[in-house]
Amino acid sequence: MEIITAKQASEAARGLTFEDVWAALMEDRQQQAESRWRMDELTRNVERASNTVTELTSKTKSSIDELTKKLGELTKRVDGTSASVAELTKNVGGINNSLGRFTESLFSTGLDGLFNEFGYTFTKQGPHVKFKIDGKVAAEADYFLEDGEYAMAVEVKTELRTRDVDDHIERIGVIRRYFDARGDKRVLVGAVAGGIVHENVLNYALRQGLYVVTQKGNSAVVVDLPPDFQTRKW
């Protein structure tokens, strides 16, 4: 910026009229007014932005608080539902266990004598017989029938299914290993029993060489064997 002396300013002003000076002052005032307006507008924009941020922050906090509250309520309902489901599962499990024990009781009387007609002479019948290998229960038979030559593991189900047949075959294999480890040379055979036995499951069990026991009236009976039935022996 160039600096001039008072004398130079005086000489420069000699050629100016009042109108020139007035016009210059007005232009300067207009520029100052425009500057103040711009500053005021900028200030107002900043205030509006600040208010918007404050309002948004408030709404966001309110929304977060409301969401947190709803999540808390939902969690309580889920916990309550989980507790109800757990209790229901426990009750259903209890009912199933009771029904299972009831079904087993239906086959408990005279089960060993049912197989006399098939050449077996079982002299001992035990419920829930456990077989331990290396100190741990490796298999458990709902009923175990024995004599000096044969032993039969019987699995009882309220409703017999195909997978129950497969599981029992595997179970008898474990019992066979238990026998072998003790030098027990008796022949192992198997049977499955059910309060409900569908035809497809019945036929599947017979094809696997297992005897099938069902309820007939108040008695347990071994189903008729097909001509091509072959007893599976372990």
PyMOL commands that set and color helices and strands:
alter all, ss='L'
color gray80, all
select helices_A, chain A and resi 6-13+18-106+112-118+162-181+199-207
alter helices_A, ss='H'
color red, helices_A
select strands_A, chain A and resi 124-133+136-146+150-160+187-197+211-216+219-222
alter strands_A, ss='S'
color yellow, strands_A
deselect
rebuild
show_as cartoon
